[in-house]
Amino acid sequence: MTEELASWNDGTARRAVVEFAQQTVSAGVPPEERVAVFDNDGTLWCEKPMPIQADFILRRLYEMAQADPGLRRRQPWKAAYERDYGWLATVLAEHYAGNDANVRTLLAGVLAAYQGISVEEFEAKSDAFLRTAQHPTLGRGYLQTAYVPMIELLRYLAANGFTNFGTSRPFGCSSSMTTASASSTTPAVPSRHLSGPARAAGRSSA
């Protein structure tokens, strides 16, 4: 067993990872061709009872519903104000199943929640949220909810000459949130190798 994957069980998956890395190195595969890409949500980070980005959005929708009682009868503000996380879970489940009927309702709320602010402002807000908010059930900061085995895997691959990339595209995700969540835990994913919708846009909305 190698120290790099110390928390992994010595099973088939672990042996396959180690064998693949060792074969890649021994075969002389050039470092520029050693590439590993990871999805951020649910792979590197806990997304139960909801993705981090969803919590970020719901808190903003709640604030809007508090300020405007008329919003409390409309989705997605109704779900946010009543803390009906089941509605959001249903929307996401439908989305992953190919049904985006209610996703449009959610996205309309997301767009309204941050209408008129620049990409830079959105990045700053999401970054501050991630660094200060607590996970709703684990009772710890979001930056302390990464999966240790995955952190070890990223570091192991980097130590063997792989370039790691991370990406995320859930509703409300920003490159700042993706960057902070991954790079704050491990230097094995440089910030320039992380992407979210705001970074993909590459420009201010102002």
HELIX and SHEET records of a PDB file:
HELIX    1   1 GLU A    3  LEU A    5  5                                   3    
HELIX    2   2 THR A   12  SER A   26  1                                  15    
HELIX    3   3 PRO A   31  GLU A   33  5                                   3    
HELIX    4   4 ILE A   52  ALA A   67  1                                  16    
HELIX    5   5 PRO A   69  ARG A   73  5                                   5    
HELIX    6   6 TRP A   77  TYR A   81  1                                   5    
HELIX    7   7 TYR A   85  TYR A   96  1                                  12    
HELIX    8   8 VAL A  103  ALA A  113  1                                  11    
HELIX    9   9 VAL A  119  THR A  132  1                                  14    
HELIX   10  10 TYR A  142  GLN A  144  5                                   3    
HELIX   11  11 VAL A  148  ALA A  159  1                                  12    
HELIX   12  12 SER A  175  SER A  183  1                                   9    
HELIX   13  13 SER A  191  HIS A  193  5                                   3    
HELIX   14  14 PRO A  197  ALA A  201  1                                   5    
SHEET    1   A 3 VAL A  35  ASP A  39  0                                        
SHEET    2   A 3 THR A 163  THR A 167  1                                        
SHEET    3   A 3 LEU A 194  SER A 195  1                                        
END                                                                             
